[in-house]
């Protein structure tokens, strides 16, 4: 089986963090989003993953490419870098890895993590993973027959047709057939809202007899903006607590109250602070005299005299608030 990870998007909703780091490389509990995604996919596979194709923008750079190739190698697969030079839609993105569209193919867009307890049923023609949502009008959704087969794909329905939102995770038994349908869209300039869409290719395949089935994940964890990413970090820490080493042996904690679950990376130094719950401190972070909860602090950041929650700090950030003396009366509020 091959895995294809489209991840060339600009990540505009995550700025300023994505001005220097591609969104799928932002850390979640000590690992880049894309690494956690690939690990979760491989854990569900019933067969060996031969190749992992990462579709990136050319400006991501060699260090990013080498990191991605290393992720694939660490998981026993061959890594491949493909480029999407222009954002022309989901179908166009996937077709940038055309040579990897062979045999069984698993496709996952790299701004999504999921919690699931399933094994990929490779006997089915195609599977689309979904999650029930309260407001389906903001998503692409699927309608189902009684046997679980998908009867219709509906993009951002104005009227209720289904609450099963497509989360961006797909399995196709016949990668070559998918490649042919994607190429058909480009050859005939079939676009929706100016872009080539995977849903149009799937609709054509369905009309030609390909049986699409729906499976549901237990939890869909979005990394689309800062608040969603901090929440995803919280949930991953809860899920991985006790399953992964979350506190590095090289971390130095002096006079620290650590409220688990937290991730404390290599060579982190924390003094006179309260950390947690749900905090990720990446490698070489230094914290002093601070209270931090539900936050992500990226590598080499330095924080002093802070009181943070629901916060993301980027690499090499230096933050130091001034210690102060206060005399506040009843019902005072400081924001």
N, C-alpha and C positions, 0 to 999 in steps of 0.2 A: 504494500500500500504506500502511496505517496501522500504527503501532506503539503498543502499550499496555504501560505499565510500572507494575504494582501495587507501591507502595512505602510503604504507610501503616502498616506494622508498627511496634511500639514498640522493637524491637531490644534486648530485655531482656538477651540474652546478651552484648551489647557494652557494658553499663553499666560504668563511669560515662561513657564517651565519648558515649553516645547520650542522656544527660540534657539536653544542650544542643544536640546536632546529630543530625539524622535519620541513621540508619545509611547509607542510600544516598549521603549527602553526605560521608561520611568519605573522606579522600584516599588514593588509591593512585597512587604515582609521579607526584604532582603534579596529578592530576585526580580529581574526585569519582567514586566507584564507578559511579553511574548514568550519568555522562557517558561513561566508558569502555565501559560496556555498550551504550549507544545507538550509539556510534561503531563498535563491533564488529558490531552488527546491520546497520547501514547498509552496511558493507563487504561483507556477504554478499548483499545484495539485488540482484535482477536488474532492478528497476524503481524509479522515483522514490518516495521516501517523502513522502506528502502531509502527514501529521499524526502528531504524537507526543503521546499522552495520558498524563499522569503522574497516577496515583491516589495521593493523599496524605491524611494526617489534617489536619483543619482547623487544628490548633494549630501546624503547621509554620511558618506565618507568611508575610508578603508577601515578605520578602527571599529565602526559599527558593523561593517561586513565581516570582519574577522571575528567579532564577538558572536555574531549569529552563526557563522560556520562552526565555531567552537561549541555552541549550544547543541547543534545537530550532532556533532561528533560525540559529545558527552552522552547522548542518548542512543548511540549506536547506529546513526543514520548518516547518509551523505548529505551535506548541506549544499545548497545552490542559491546564488544571488541572481535575481531578475530585476530589471528596471522598468518602472512606469514613469515616463518622462512628462506626461501630461495627465491630469485627472479627468478622465472621460467616462467614469462610472464603474460599477462593480464588474460588469461583464468584461469591459476592457482591461481592468486590473488583473482579473484571473487569467485572461488570455495572454498576458505578458509572461506567464509561465507555461506557455503552450506545450513545450517539450515534456513537461511533467504531467500533463493531462493524459495519462495512460493507465489502463487497468483500474483498480480500486483507488479512489481519490477522496481525501477528506479535506474540506476547505473551511477555514475559520478566520474571520476578520479580527485583527489583533487589538481591538479596543474592548474586547469582551472576555471575561473569565466566567466560569460556571462551576457550580457544585452539582454533581450528578453521580448516580449509581447505576450505570448501564454498561453493556457491552455492545459494540457496533455489530449489527446484524448484517453481515456482508452478503447474505443471500438476497436482500431486497435491492430493487433497482436504484432507489434513492431515498434518503431520509433527510428531513429538515427538522432541526431542533427548535422548540418554541418554549415560551413561558407565558402563563396567564398574566394579563396586565389589566389595571383598572380603566385605563384610557387607551383603547386600541387605535384611536384616530391618529396617533402620532407614529404608528408603526405599520410595516407591512404585516399582514395577517394571513392565516390559512383557514379555509373551510374544510370540514372533514365529513366523509361518509361514515356510516355505522361501523365499517370494518377498519377504520383508522386511515383509510386512503385519503389523500388530499384531493379535493374536487375543484378548488379554486384558490388562486393567489390574489389578494386584494391589497393594493398599496394605499396606506393611510385612508381608510374608509371614512367617509363623512357620516354615513349611517351605520349602525351596528350590524356587522355580519359575523364577527368572531372576536373572541378576546385572546386568541392564541397568537402572540407576536413572534415573528421570526427574529431570532437572536443573532444571526450571522454565522451559524455553524451548520455544515452540510456534508452529506456523504453521497457519493455517486459510484455505482458499480462499474460504469463504463465511461472512463475518462475521455476516451477518444470521441464518443458520441457527444459529450458535453462540449468538447473543443470545437466540433463541427457546428454545433448550434450557436456557440458564441461567435465563431467566425462569420456565420451567416448574418448575424446582426450587424457586424462591422461592414461586411461586403455590400449589404443593402441599405446601410445608413439608417437602421431602425433604432430610433432613440425615444426616450421618454424623459421629458423635462430637460432635453439637451444632452442626455447621457445614455450610454449603452448599459442596460440593466440586466442583471442575472435573472430576475423574475420573468423577463420576457423570454429568455432562452428556456427557462424551466416550463413556462406555459406551452411553448412549442413542443417540447419533449413530451409533456403530459398529453397533449392532443394527438401525438403520434404513438401513444400506447405505453410510454414509460410510467411505471407505477410509483408515485411519490407517497411516502408515509411520513407521519408526524410522530416525533418522540418529544417528551418534555424533560427539561432539566429541573432539578430540585430548586435551584437558585441561580438567577442570572445576575452577574456582577458587572456593572458598567464602569468604564474608566473614561467617560467622555468629558468630564469637567472636574474641577478641583474637589467639590463636595462629594461627588460620586466616587472619585479615586480614594479619598480619605476613608469613605465608608467601606469600599472594597478592601482596603488595607485592614480595616477592623475585622471584617468577616474572614479574610484569609488567615489572620492571626488566630482567630477562634477555631477555625477548621484545622489548621496545621499544628496547633498547640498540642504537644505530646507526640507528634508525628515527625517533626523536624527539630533540629537543634536551632533554637531561636536566640540563644545568648552565647556569643563567641567566648572561647577560653581566654582570648587576649584582651577582652574588655576589662577596664579598670573602673570599679564602682566604689567610691569612698563616701560613707555617710549618705547612702542613697536608699530611699524607699522605692522598691520596684514592684509595681502592681501589674501582674500578668493578665492577659498575654501581651508580650512585647517582643520585638526583635531588636537585639543589640549586636551590631556588627563588629568586625575585626578592628582592634586597636581604638575602640571608642573609650573615651574617658569622661566619666560623670562624677561630679562632686557636689555634695550638699544640696541634693535635689530630690524631687518626687517625680518619678517617671511612670506613666501608665494610668489606666490601662490603654491598650490599643495604640502604642507608639512604636514606630520603626525608626531607629537611629542607624544610618548606614555607616560604612567604614570610616574611621578616622574623625568622627564627630567628637566635639568637645562641648560639654554642658557644665555650667556652674550656677549654683544658687537659683535654680529654676524649678517651676512646676509645669509639666508638660503632659497632656493627655490627648488621645485620639488625633495623632499627628504623624507626619512623615518628615524627617529631617535627613536630607541627602548628604552624600559623602563630603567630608572635610569642612562641614559647617561648624561655626563656633557660636554658642549661645550663652549669654550671661544675664542673670537677673530678669528672667522672662517668666510670664505666665501665659501659656499657649493652650488652646484646644482647637480642634477642627482646622488645622493649619498644615500647609506644605511649605517647606523651606528648600531652596535649590542648593546645588553644589557650591561650596566655598563661600556661602553666605556668612557674614559676620553681623550678629545682632547683640547689642548690649544696651539694655535699659538702665537708667540711673536708679540706684537704690534711693528710696525717699522715706521721709518720716511724714505721717499723716495723723490728723486728728479730725475724725468725721463724726458728725452727729447722727442721730437716729434717722433712718430711711434715706440715707445718702446713697447715690448711685454714681459710679465712675465707669465709663465705657471707653 
